[in-house]
């Protein structure tokens, strides 16, 4: 296969995988374990989510505003 085609396909895959998702839609139907746990923490309030992100954020590459909308800024 042509290397240019492979490169274009890889870039397209990465671009779609990292597309921004709103916090509300991420918690509507969380599929991954980390999303379920973060959404449970977000439901308990901002402090609980901050504690969860402090513990698991670096390991799972997640951020506070992945699960809370901009009203907390």
C-alpha positions as semicolon CSV with decimal commas, in nm:
position;residue;x (nm);y (nm);z (nm)
1;X;0,000;0,000;0,000
2;X;0,121;0,347;-0,077
3;X;0,274;0,523;0,226
4;X;0,090;0,845;0,143
5;X;-0,247;0,668;0,163
6;X;-0,154;0,507;0,493
7;X;-0,048;0,844;0,633
8;X;-0,371;1,013;0,524
9;X;-0,580;0,733;0,674
10;X;-0,387;0,748;1,000
11;X;-0,429;1,125;1,027
12;X;-0,801;1,093;0,956
13;X;-0,837;0,824;1,223
14;X;-0,658;1,032;1,485
15;X;-0,861;1,342;1,396
16;X;-1,191;1,161;1,444
17;X;-1,078;0,988;1,762
18;X;-0,982;1,316;1,927
19;X;-1,286;1,518;1,821
20;X;-1,419;1,736;2,105
21;X;-1,717;1,604;2,296
22;X;-1,931;1,810;2,530
23;X;-1,940;1,712;2,894
24;X;-2,315;1,656;2,884
25;X;-2,299;1,413;2,595
26;X;-2,002;1,229;2,746
27;X;-2,208;1,150;3,056
28;X;-2,533;1,073;2,875
29;X;-2,426;0,715;2,805
30;X;-2,072;0,657;2,931
31;X;-1,925;0,342;2,781
32;X;-1,574;0,329;2,924
33;X;-1,511;0,251;3,291
34;X;-1,322;0,577;3,343
35;X;-1,611;0,774;3,193
36;X;-1,862;0,603;3,422
37;X;-1,648;0,672;3,728
38;X;-1,587;1,035;3,629
39;X;-1,956;1,093;3,559
40;X;-2,046;0,946;3,898
41;X;-1,798;1,186;4,060
42;X;-1,933;1,479;3,855
43;X;-2,286;1,395;3,972
44;X;-2,166;1,428;4,333
45;X;-2,038;1,780;4,263
46;X;-1,733;1,976;4,150
47;X;-1,517;1,886;4,451
48;X;-1,571;1,512;4,406
49;X;-1,484;1,539;4,038
50;X;-1,170;1,740;4,118
51;X;-1,059;1,470;4,363
52;X;-1,122;1,198;4,105
53;X;-0,933;1,389;3,834
54;X;-0,644;1,450;4,076
55;X;-0,616;1,075;4,137
56;X;-0,688;0,935;3,791
57;X;-0,643;1,222;3,545
58;X;-0,281;1,161;3,447
59;X;-0,327;0,786;3,420
60;X;-0,636;0,809;3,196
61;X;-0,550;1,140;3,024
62;X;-0,876;1,302;3,130
63;X;-0,948;1,660;3,231
64;X;-1,197;1,828;3,463
65;X;-1,378;2,004;3,178
66;X;-1,424;1,676;2,993
67;X;-1,698;1,608;3,248
68;X;-1,811;1,954;3,360
69;X;-1,931;2,226;3,127
70;X;-1,789;2,577;3,126
71;X;-2,018;2,706;3,404
72;X;-1,749;2,613;3,660
73;X;-1,481;2,839;3,517
